[in-house]
Amino acid sequence: MKSKAAVLREFNAPLSLEEIEVPPLEQGEVLVTVEAAGVCGSDVHMWSGKDPRTPLPMILGHEGVGRVEEVAGEKKYLSGEDVSSGDLIIWNRGVVCGECYFCTRGEASLCPSRWAYGIHRSISERPYLVGCYSEYIILDRKTDILKIEPETDPAVLVSASCSGATTAHAFDIRSPQPGDTVVVQGPGPIGIFAVAFAVRSKAGRIIVIGGTEERLTICGDMGATDILDRHGLTKKQRYEHIMDITEGRGADIVYECVGNSEVLEEGLSLLRRGGALITIGFGAPGGSVTIDCYKDLTVRNLSVYGAWVSDAEHLVKALKLVRGREEQFARLVTHRVPLKEADKGIRAMKKREAIKAVLVRE
């Protein structure tokens, strides 16, 4: 049995559609037919050679929803049920050891042995099929898996496994109190999830800064109260708007969802004394900032956090959020393309033509 896969062999070059032999499963592994694979902004970074974790040749794709084809021995869902053939599933994109200092402290996303589908493994390593840009994927025995309702549109759920789960992690680190003023920098998938989580947290004012009209419109529909178009407003005007609505204090929390050092620097300036900035956007190197540690941090008593990837509990929270607002999250999926045209998905994301491109099963 063979699986077609879109293989990355050379940076900034078309993906190679190839057939890869499906190896016999080992104990606890699960063979899955990929129903939908999200094209993430991180995939674009990897395709263009900007992510240092990219081992060529490889199959991209860390966001996936699929149907179980075969289970080797016994494998259970997070709920404790048995994984069975025919089930529709979503899985935690990261695989951890479960035994190290971080895993035993409830900080599994920081596991030194953590690896992710479509990011860390080459097709030269067994089981070869470890990326979602493929007809089939083989899930490691340590993978956390969730069963989902069979009538669900898989394409709508894929972003929960990365953008959604990582944003859930950020909100676990620091979540708004009811009535807080929140700034979301960047209206991409992470920013849209941040708006939805801020609404769930009962934030008072939710301000989004961005420059793409379609994305900003979705943020407004998700519950953002203030939309600041960076093309129409200067940095000074954005600052003045936020100070005006907070009586000169500044925002309680800023979520940086772009992965750009200048954006982060602006975010720090928008905070009140005692406020917090959580950066979610840096999935690849994005520059450095120079700050006055005394004036910009200590005197203002600021908290600055990095939210790196996620673990299974964050996927559960993101999936619940999407299921509760499925019609709205469906609007994120602007491009559906078959596996053989995976390059179209990459290009659409790179050119920002797509909010979310998804490879779907033909």
Beta strands, then each sheet from edge to edge (+ up, - down):
strand 1: 2-8
strand 2: 16-21
strand 3: 30-39
strand 4: 58-59
strand 5: 63-71
strand 6: 88-91
strand 7: 94-95
strand 8: 115-116
strand 9: 136-139
strand 10: 145-148
strand 11: 181-185
strand 12: 205-210
strand 13: 226-229
strand 14: 251-256
strand 15: 271-279
strand 16: 303-306
strand 17: 333-338
strand 18: 356-360
sheet 1: 2+ 1- 4+
sheet 2: 9+ 3- 5+ 6- 10+
sheet 3: 9+ 3- 18+ 17+
sheet 4: 7+ 8-
sheet 5: 13+ 12+ 11+ 14+ 15+ 16+
end
